Amino acid sequence: MLFDLDNTLVNLDEAFREWVAEFVEEHGLGSEAVDWLFALDREGYPHREVFFGVVREHFTLSESAEELWGRYRRRMPYLVRCRPEVMDGLLRLRAAGWKMGIVTNGTADNQLGKIQRTGLAEAVDAYALSGLEGIRKPDVGLFEIAARRCGMSLGAGGWMVGDHLVADIGGGRAAGLRTVWIDRGTWPRQEHEADHVVTDVLQAMEILHGER
């Protein structure tokens, strides 16, 4: 059983809101900047480094985009949280005999920091991070690494749970896994081929308990 990290096992949106509040206060940007940053985030910039380039230019900040991006990466692991009920769900699945891994895109320092500081590193059997492996979901190779580190193979089948239709659901299906899509309302009216659709990872865990 493989899980995505951001907005699957942890609530990245909530952490981002906390970061925005801190960033605006630190730079004395005013309340209008909060809405502007949220709107920029919703535009879906492909990489935070690009995001911070736009932020730096808009607010004429003295720090470089690379500096802003680095500070963001160092701060986010302290803002991201894994709900106790999600952690309990993982422990229940492990007790039921599942092998579990995390498959996530992102820089190594940011994603590894989140996994370690939330306690997820101890709750799962393995993880595969694009920033460490040099390949990104939906590349099947990242799923293969995670499965192998769990002592399993993709050929034996399994599940992928995540919120991104391309990286998680498309990638999981390409890897031969059944999928549970966590629909957070960011892909309205989008066609999909997920085996199950839920709105919260806890619902996905209940489905997997039934499958076991």
C-alpha positions, 0 to 999 in steps of 0.5 A, a space after each residue: 500500500 503506497 501513499 502520497 504525502 502532501 494533502 494525503 497523509 499531511 495537510 499541506 494547504 493548512 501548513 501553507 496558510 500558516 506559512 503565509 501568515 508568518 511570511 506576510 508579518 515578517 515582511 510587513 506586507 499587509 493583509 492584502 498580500 495574504 489574498 494575493 499569495 493564496 491566489 498565486 498559489 491557486 494558479 498552480 505554479 509548477 515549482 516553488 522556485 518559480 513561485 518565489 521568483 514571482 513573489 520576489 518581483 511583486 513585493 520587490 524583496 531584497 532576498 533572492 528567489 533561491 533564498 526565499 525558496 530555501 527558507 520556505 523548505 526549511 520552515 515547512 516541516 515545522 508547520 506540517 502535521 499528521 493528524 493523530 487519527 491518520 497516524 492511528 489508521 496507519 498503525 492499524 493497517 500495519 497491524 493488519 499485515 499491510 506493508 506501507 510506503 510513501 511516494 512523494 515528489 519534491 525536494 529531498 530536504 523539504 519532504 524528508 523533513 516532513 516525514 521525519 518531523 511528523 513521525 511518519 518515518 516510523 509509521 511506514 515501512 519505506 519511502 521514495 522521494 523524487 528529490 533523492 531518486 532523481 525521478 518523479 511521479 508518475 514515473 513507474 520507477 519511483 513506485 518500484 523503488 518504494 515497493 522494493 523497500 517495503 520488501 514487495 514487488 509491483 507484480 504482486 499488486 497493491 494500492 496507491 492512495 493520493 490526491 493528484 490524478 496524474 501523479 498518483 492515480 495515473 502513475 499508480 495505474 501505470 504501475 499496476 496498482 489499484 487506486 484510491 483518489 482523494 478528491 479535494 475539489 481541485 479537479 472539477 468534472 475531470 474524468 478519472 479511472 480510480 477504483 475508489 473516490 473519497 474526500 479524506 485519507 481515513 475513508 481510504 484506509 477503511 476501504 483498504 481494511 475491507 480489502 485486506 
